[in-house]
Amino acid sequence: MCGARRAAPSRAIAPRAGGRVPTRDPVVFLTYDDGAERDPRFVHMVRDLRLPVSMFLTDSVVGPGYGHFARLRAVGAALENHTLDHAALRGLPYPGQRAEICGQQDKLHARFGVRPRLFRPPYGTYDTTTLRAAADCGITAVVLWRAAMGPAELTFAHGPHRLLPGDVVTVDPDELSGPGLRERTARLLRTVQGQGLTVGHLEDYL
């Protein structure tokens, strides 16, 4: 069963907050969604660079690939909640939203013995019901993003077209075309370093 009911999450990163974590530290945060791409070279990269990354996992996408994420967790990656089935939550009744979020909490607890504190709603869409359901499932922060590393370049949802301290960056997987997660991450790290920033551990700031 999920945790006791609470009135609201303690913090939320929402579109109006800019997809950023309030901090003066010169850090950005690397996040990855779904769990579709499972390149063992990415595990080696996280291990060799001691790279703090947060993996937001969807059970129906990960499928039989949880062993890959056990290896990532063993080298320091954080595993977080991205729902059971990647359903768009906004507008769904409370029981459906709670089932999607709490269900993935239970899956991750059964697999790894932990219940995530962080949650990313699929497609970045949510409503007040989502926040209530997430809190009732033990989530303390809803994490969106301001920047995205795609196949070709780093793009920004709004604001300056450069990385800022506290930016949450999502690295988009694409198994069909373009470079994989390892290559995209390497390109992103060069940009981060070139702008005088470093990578922080998201869970330490939320």
N, C-alpha and C positions, 0 to 999 in steps of 0.2 A: 504494500500500500504506500501511497505517497504521503508526504509530510502533512502536518496539521495546517488547517486553513489560516491564512493571514489576510489582512485587509488589502495590502498592496505591496508590490516589490519595493525594496529599499531604494533602488536606483533604476533608472531606465535610460538607455541611449535611444532616443527617438529621432525621426527626421527633423523635428524642430530644434533638437540639440546639436544637429550637424554631424552625427555619426562620429563624434569625437569624445574622448575621455578628458575631463578637465585636469590638466597637469601643466606645470612649467618645465618638467623634465624633457630633454630633447629626445623623446622616444615616439615611435609609432608601433602599431600592433598588427601582427600578421594573422589572418584568419582564413580558414578554408571550409567550404561547405560541401555537404551531401555525402562524400566518401566514395565517389564513382571511380576516381583514378587511384590506383594502388601500385605505384612504381617503387620497388625496393630501393632504388637509388635515392629517392626522396628521404627515406628512413636514414640512409647513410649520411645524407646532407645534414639533417636535423641533429644527428649524433655528432658528426665531426665538427660542426660549427657551434654546437650547443645552442641551437637556435630555438628561442621560445615561440612556439606556434600553438594556435587554438583550432582544433578540428571540430566543426559543428556537424554532427552525424545524423543522417536520416536512415532509419532501420531498413526501409524497403529498397534503398539505393545500395547500402553497404552489403546487404544480402549475406553471402557466405564469407565476406572479406573481413570479418572482425579480427581475425588473427593478424592481419596487416596493422590494424590500429592498436592491437596489444603491443606489437613491436614498436610502434611510434610512441605509445605511452611509456614504454620501458626506457626510451631515450629522452624523455622529458616533455613530450607533447601533451597538451591538455585536451581531454575529450569532453565536448559540450553537446547540448541538445538542439536538434534541428527538426524535431517531430518524427513520428513513426512513418508517415506516408507522403510528406512534402505537400500537404494540402494547404491551399490558401485559406488562412484562418479568419480573416476579417469578414464579419457578417454571419459566421457560423454560430449556432447556439452554444451556450456554455458547456453542456455535456460533451459535445463533439470536440471542442477545443481542449477541454481538460483531458479527454481520452488521448488525443494526439500528443500532448505534452507529457502528461503523467505516464502514458504508455511507454514513451521513449526513456523517461527517467527509470522506469522499471527494467527495461531492456538493458540499459547501460549498467544499472546496479547488478543485474544478474550476471552480466559478462565480466565486469571489472570491479565490482564491489564499491562503486562510488555513485553518488547522485550529483549530477552537475548543478552548479549554481547559475550558470549563464545559459541563455536561450536566444537563438536567432529565429524569428518567424520566417517561413518560406516566402520568397519574393520581397521580403522587407515590409510586408503589409500586416497590420494588426489593428485591434480596436481595444476599447476599455475592457471588454470581456476577455480578450487575450491576456491582458495584464493581470486580471483577477485570477484566471485559470493558471497562469504561470506561477503566480505567487502561491496559490494553493498547492502546487506541485513542488514547492521548495526552491523555485527560481528567485534569485535576488537581483538580476539585471537582465534587461533585454538589449541585445547588442546588434546594432546596425553598422553602417559603414559610410565613409565619405569618399573613399578612393577604391578603385577596382583595377587589378592588374589583369588585363585581357591578353589575347594572343599576340597583339602587336604593341600595345602601349598602356601606360597608366592613365586612367581617366578619372574625372572627378564629378561627383553629383552636383556640386555647387561650390561657390567660394573660389579662392585662389587655386590656380592650376599648378600647385606645387604642394608638397607634403608639409604639414604643420605639426608641431608637437601635440601629441594626443590623438592623432588621426588613427582610426581603425581602417585597415586596408583588407579587402577581400581579394584573394587570388583565385580567379575563375578557372576551373578545370575544363579541358576540352580534349576528349580522347580522339576525336575524329579529325581534327586539323590543328595545325600550329604546334608550338612547343608545349611540352608537358609541364607539370607542376615544378619539377626540379629546375628546368630552364627558366620558367617564368619567375620563380623565386630568386634565382641568381641575378636575373635582370633587375628585379625590384630591389634587391640588396645593394646593387651598384648605385641605383638612384638614391636610396636611403643614405648611403655613405656619402655620396656626392653632395647631398644637401645638409650635411653636418649633423645627421640624426643617427640613432641606433634603434635596435628592436627591443621593446620591453615585453615583459610577461604580463599579458592582459589581466590574468587572475590576481596579480599583485596590486592592481590599480582599481579593481571593482569589488 
